[in-house]
């Protein structure tokens, strides 16, 4: 079948609908540059920790330290995101993360870095993320109209996973050529792009929503909404299980690269990049569908495909096949996380979006450190493949439970 120029134009307009908005374009390209740096730091930091300690359990400790603030502060971060201008809040949090990257680079450049330094800086980065994540998730609605929200979220995932595809591979090469300090330094510099983009935006002032004087009362209002909306509640629970027992398996990549595949830091970068490539393809798939009306069914497919692919991963130690499986698993998991995000935001009133997305962020990011610790401890005692299989089976069980007890989700448009 021949595709006409007008059909190609329509396809591109549908896939990149959010690019019609100037503020969104600024956000997309500024954030993408910053994410390249962030993935360089994540990959290099994991391999540095493994080099310093030789322990997969310590990889879990670092991940756990980064996520503890999500439990303690993200809900309050959501209240702040509903009260303060989100652009201003994001500029503050991005600047804080930039400073932490420069501190880590200095510690490594001077040769005094110790594992506990990385744990402490990961904890502080988690504090910044606890305020950054709710504002960042809710901010998309200020950049695009409501009918293009799903497209904007999908393109956000495209941006994130484009960085995931190339950032880790670049980190592996940089690590081997000039050392990890330059990965951290480049990450710090990359934050200037998103800070500059936020500075250039023209955001219309939003009406001040009526609220109580008590942050706790505002927080309870958001929690009450989630508890009384079974679909929103189920989607957030699904995100938590997938984050903890599925996505967190990536904390083992440095150990997997060395012990299962016989590789090095470059191999670790390839593993991260393969997963990111799959997620990028999944995000582009969602974006290309436009304002489609079968999000629930597509999400359900992802809930079963992702854990099945993780089980398959444990049966190979051949790098090319490992990379293929990781690409497929990245595509599957983005169907779950991206569509859950879009559906929760679509169902949530604007006045509650910051607080609801704070709970979403707390569950998503807060369960990652629990999963990182869990995967690391099991891998230390039973090996990396057994850790991944056990997590995959839990995610598969959650998918089956949702299929049986929450059939409404499959019908969500």
C-alpha angles and dihedrals in degrees: 000000000000117000112217123219090250091054091049089049091050091048092051092046090051095045095047100031093134090060088075087078116079094210091052092051090052090048094047098052096037093049092045092057090049091049091054087060094043092054090048089055095044093051096043093044093053094050092044091054091049091049092050096046109016087216128123087196090062089055085059092049091055092048091047093051091051092053103043092085089056089068095043103041115015095087090053088045088059091054089051090049090056093046106038129054103273095217091056091047091051092050090054095048094045091051090051091051090049091054092051091052091053091049092053091047090052092050091052095042090054092046095235098109116131129185091253090057089059091048091051094047090047089055091051090047087053090055091055091046092052089067096032100053101058092045092046094050094046093042093074090072089060091054101050139028118264095255089058095045095102090049091049091050091047091050089048087057089047090054092046094049095042085061090045090053097053107019098068094045090049089048092053092052093044091047092054095042105042107000137258096288091074090053089057093043092051089050091055092050092048092064089070089073096059093039089053091047092052090049092054096050122109105215119183111231109256120225114265108253116223110256141165124256089245120085087199091057090050089050093050089052090058093045091048091054091053093046092052096045106072095189093052090044093051094047092052091048090051090052090052095052093045092048095048103040101023118029093035091068086086089076086077095057095103091051092041091053093053104033104032102028101027092233140125141225091309090055089051089054091051091053092052091044094050091053089047092050091055092048090049090054090048092050091049089050091054093045092049092055090066117195093354122170105217103073093131094056093046091049090051091054089054093050091062100035097053100058092040090057091049090057090051090051092065093060097066137062094177110111099216093052091043090055092049091052091047091052090053093046091050090054092048096049093049088058088059101041099036096047093043088053092048094047094048091050092046092052095045123087115242093243091059099038097101093051095043091048088048089060089045090050093045091053094042098044097026094057092050094073091046088052092044091054091044094049092045095051094046091047090051091056106028105018134261097279093055091050092053094045093051092051093046092053091053091051090048090051091051090051091052092048092051091048091056104037101031107043090152090075092064089058097052111123 
